[in-house]
Amino acid sequence: TAARRHVGAAVGVSALTVAVGFLALAASRLALLQQFGLLVAFEVALCAALAVWLVPALCAATERRPAPARPAVRNRRGRTPSTFDAGAPA
């Protein structure tokens, strides 16, 4: 859809810049920082992909639809009851 293209592009570019930033940690001399950078960059890319494809699909699948209209209930006089009829004699 058009919304997915526009939002997906923004999410993709944002995730790309964050992932590249964390990938810069892979150039570190410390093995812990290298692993952290690679792991976080992968997770950012995964979360961006899920945000663009999975979340809209789940929203569409669980969308609430309005209940079908039921016919109005009528009282003995053939009128629909209201709060003003509560004290009136039947």
Steps between C-alpha positions, in 0.01 A plus 500: 500500500599863471527544875736206528724643226528841665531380859714204396749729331529719808535200732752340264724804471486561873583138579780502246670800660470348848627160380798658323578691817507181702696319230775753558555323831611193302826685429577512872795312644286366784323177409206586727434826314536326164240240593271763648516713185424208269217371718330837543533585131332171409224553757431853377463371144273218617278735702471737205394216272242382751369853548447543125357157412374314805334774705269624220406141416411427863300822525303410189439146625374612840302800381169535680196512278175658614233259618200464273206722593226326696135589464362733766322340794136616529287515813132412528399834352711437192752768592870468566558532874688804627614622838194727516267199487646352817254675732198490269224248565488211259 
